[in-house]
Amino acid sequence: MLAPKKLNRRKQHRPDVKGNATKSNYIAFGMYALQAMSGGWLDSKQIEAARRVLARYTHKGGKTWIRIFPHRPITTKGSQTTMGGGKGAPEFYVAVVKPGTIIFEMDGIPAKDAKDALVKAGDKFPVKTKFIVKK
């Protein structure tokens, strides 16, 4: 699973997903990409599940780039905890994805295989995604 090795702050405020992406909104490395069309949080488990789908398609060549990383900790308190007592412990990490963010990039495989792989990987996410090709 993806998780940061070191954080400046162990507990952070909840991230908002307002506006469009201003960073990571272009294809930088590969020829094919998976782009988010809506905003949301992507959990490290969801990113790993999608990465495994892509690994099946690139086993005989090709390269995959993961353009997002789950930096933000999400905290929860126990269900039987009373009010007060501070903030809960970090449970998992999320990557904040805004509309237009490139999630994955691929290169070195045919366009049809890349589209199949990226569409299947996009089904693992709670955000709407689309397959794009570098111009």
C-alpha positions as CSV (number, residue, x, y, z in Angstrom):
1,M,0.0,0.0,0.0
2,L,1.1,3.5,-0.6
3,A,1.7,5.6,2.5
4,P,4.0,8.6,3.2
5,K,7.2,7.8,5.1
6,K,7.2,11.0,7.0
7,L,4.6,13.8,7.6
8,N,5.0,17.3,8.9
9,R,1.7,17.0,10.7
10,R,0.2,13.6,11.8
11,K,-3.4,14.9,11.7
12,Q,-4.6,17.3,9.1
13,H,-7.9,19.0,8.3
14,R,-10.2,17.4,5.8
15,P,-9.2,18.3,2.2
16,D,-11.7,19.9,-0.1
17,V,-12.1,19.1,-3.7
18,K,-13.3,22.4,-5.1
19,G,-12.3,23.7,-8.5
20,N,-10.4,22.2,-11.4
21,A,-6.8,20.8,-11.3
22,T,-4.0,23.2,-12.0
23,K,-1.2,20.7,-11.5
24,S,-0.8,17.3,-13.1
25,N,-3.4,18.1,-15.7
26,Y,-1.4,17.2,-18.8
27,I,0.3,14.1,-20.1
28,A,4.0,14.3,-19.2
29,F,5.5,10.8,-19.6
30,G,3.5,8.4,-21.7
31,M,1.2,8.4,-24.7
32,Y,-2.0,7.3,-23.0
33,A,-3.5,8.5,-19.8
34,L,-6.4,8.2,-17.4
35,Q,-7.9,11.5,-16.5
36,A,-10.4,12.3,-13.6
37,M,-13.6,14.0,-14.7
38,S,-15.0,14.6,-11.2
39,G,-13.4,15.3,-7.9
40,G,-13.0,13.1,-4.9
41,W,-10.6,11.1,-2.7
42,L,-8.7,8.1,-3.9
43,D,-7.7,5.7,-1.1
44,S,-4.3,3.9,-1.2
45,K,-6.2,0.6,-1.6
46,Q,-8.0,1.8,-4.6
47,I,-4.8,3.0,-6.3
48,E,-3.2,-0.3,-5.6
49,A,-6.1,-2.2,-7.1
50,A,-6.0,-0.2,-10.3
51,R,-2.2,-0.6,-10.5
52,R,-2.6,-4.3,-10.4
53,V,-5.0,-4.2,-13.3
54,L,-2.5,-2.1,-15.3
55,A,0.3,-4.5,-14.4
56,R,-1.6,-7.4,-16.1
57,Y,-1.6,-5.5,-19.4
58,T,2.1,-4.4,-19.3
59,H,3.7,-7.7,-18.3
60,K,5.4,-8.2,-21.7
61,G,6.6,-4.6,-22.2
62,G,5.3,-1.1,-21.7
63,K,5.6,1.3,-18.7
64,T,3.1,2.7,-16.3
65,W,3.4,6.0,-14.3
66,I,1.4,6.7,-11.2
67,R,0.9,10.5,-11.1
68,I,-0.9,10.7,-7.7
69,F,0.2,9.8,-4.2
70,P,-2.0,9.5,-1.0
71,H,-0.5,12.2,1.3
72,R,-3.5,13.2,3.3
73,P,-4.3,11.3,6.5
74,I,-8.0,10.7,7.3
75,T,-8.8,10.3,11.0
76,T,-11.7,8.5,12.7
77,K,-12.7,8.0,16.3
78,G,-14.3,4.9,17.6
79,S,-18.1,4.5,17.3
80,Q,-18.6,4.2,21.1
81,T,-16.5,7.3,21.9
82,T,-18.1,10.2,23.8
83,M,-17.9,13.8,22.7
84,G,-14.6,15.5,23.4
85,G,-11.3,13.8,23.9
86,G,-9.6,15.3,20.8
87,K,-9.3,14.1,17.3
88,G,-9.1,10.4,16.3
89,A,-6.1,8.5,15.1
90,P,-5.1,8.4,11.4
91,E,-6.8,5.4,9.8
92,F,-5.9,5.7,6.1
93,Y,-4.4,8.0,3.5
94,V,-6.0,9.6,0.5
95,A,-5.0,11.4,-2.6
96,V,-7.2,14.5,-3.3
97,V,-8.2,14.4,-7.0
98,K,-9.8,17.3,-8.8
99,P,-11.4,17.3,-12.2
100,G,-8.7,17.2,-14.9
101,T,-6.1,15.4,-12.8
102,I,-4.0,12.8,-14.7
103,I,-4.1,9.6,-12.5
104,F,-2.1,7.1,-14.6
105,E,0.0,7.2,-17.8
106,M,1.1,4.3,-20.0
107,D,3.4,3.8,-22.9
108,G,4.9,1.0,-24.9
109,I,1.8,-1.0,-25.7
110,P,-0.8,-0.7,-28.5
111,A,-3.5,1.9,-28.1
112,K,-6.3,-0.7,-27.9
113,D,-4.7,-2.6,-25.0
114,A,-3.9,0.7,-23.3
115,K,-7.5,1.8,-23.5
116,D,-8.8,-1.5,-22.2
117,A,-6.4,-1.4,-19.3
118,L,-7.0,2.2,-18.3
119,V,-10.8,1.9,-18.6
120,K,-10.8,-1.2,-16.3
121,A,-8.5,0.6,-13.9
122,G,-10.9,3.6,-13.9
123,D,-13.7,1.3,-12.8
124,K,-11.8,0.8,-9.4
125,F,-12.2,4.5,-8.5
126,P,-15.2,6.4,-7.0
127,V,-14.6,9.3,-9.5
128,K,-15.6,9.5,-13.2
129,T,-12.6,9.0,-15.4
130,K,-11.8,9.1,-19.2
131,F,-9.1,7.7,-21.5
132,I,-7.1,10.3,-23.3
133,V,-4.3,10.2,-25.9
134,K,-1.3,12.6,-26.2
135,K,-1.6,14.9,-29.2
